Amino acid sequence: MRDISAANLEAFTQRLGTMRPKLHRYCARMTGSVVDGEDVVQDAMIKALEAFPGEAEIANVEAWVFRIAHNCALDLLRKRSRQQAWLIEAPAEDIADPQADTEHRVATAASLKSFMRLPPAQRAAVILMDVLGYSLQEIAAVLDVSVASVKASLHRGRLQLLQLRTEGPPLLPAMNAHELEQLSAYVDRFNAHDFDAIRMLLAEDVKLDLANRAHSQGREKVGRYFSNYAGRDDWRLAAGFADGRPAVLVYEAAEAPAYFALIEWADGKIVHITDFRYARYAMDGAEAMPRA
């Protein structure tokens, strides 16, 4: 049985919380989705807490947590495609130090879908260095490969991102008439503070995920969620897209959406709400846009 003091575990839990936005930036780009990225982060944090032996026994806590998150992301990717081999170490080729290749640093402007065009080894290396700023040695520790392998993956990944940048903008997402009707009705009632009408649309076993905060299930419990919005007037909703899917965009003071929510329907009833109010870091890479 693990012997972990409450103070030690609490300190580690707090550290995980501060790492969460950075973990999400990585996982969202590894999975190509800010929503899937949040699921992977949650899974990784649970596994890290379960495996935590006491901080004194871990030489590099951040690298250890990122390795867990990396493996959780690969688990999700394997579910998408069982046939592909992941993270095969590249040969130690004679490649120049990638830290000097500043002309290749286009990753911070690349879309999540662009990252998905890279093999996982290249994707991981580019994200860790060019998006999160890790060193070659730190990346090698996270991925458990050699520095030479990291250099090779960075070189190839950056070249491919440069090539992808010349292919033109991606196609805008579309919303069918039925999706538009449901989403628009939800938004209109929400903006009118007609929350009783929305509660009537909830399925008996509806689920609510307040990302990075809480989960609840059942019409009565989820119905209380709307009370948090009823007492405020500093927001407005709009139908649009986030992460390539129909979404409710939430605006506050700024012209750009502050965060978003996803609404799932079945047989005319709301069966699942995912609200990113407490996980606004998910807007980094979400490609949120109002409906044209």
Buried (B, 14 or more C-beta within 10 A) or exposed (E): EEEBEEEBBEEBEEBBEEBBBBBBBBBBBBBBBBBBBBBBBBBBBEBBEEEBEEBEEBEEBBBBBBBBBBBBBBEBBEEEEEEEEBBEBBEEEEBEEBEEBEEBBBBEEBBBBBBBBBBBBBBBBBBBBBBBEBEBEBBBBBBEBBBBBBBBBBBBBBEBBBEBEEEEEEEEBEBEEEBBEBBBBBBEBBEEBEBEBBBEBBBEEBBBBBBBEEEBBBBEEBBEBBEEBEEEEEBEBBBBBBBBEBBBBBBEEEEEBBBBBBBBBEEEBBBBBBBBBEBBBBBBBBBBBEBE
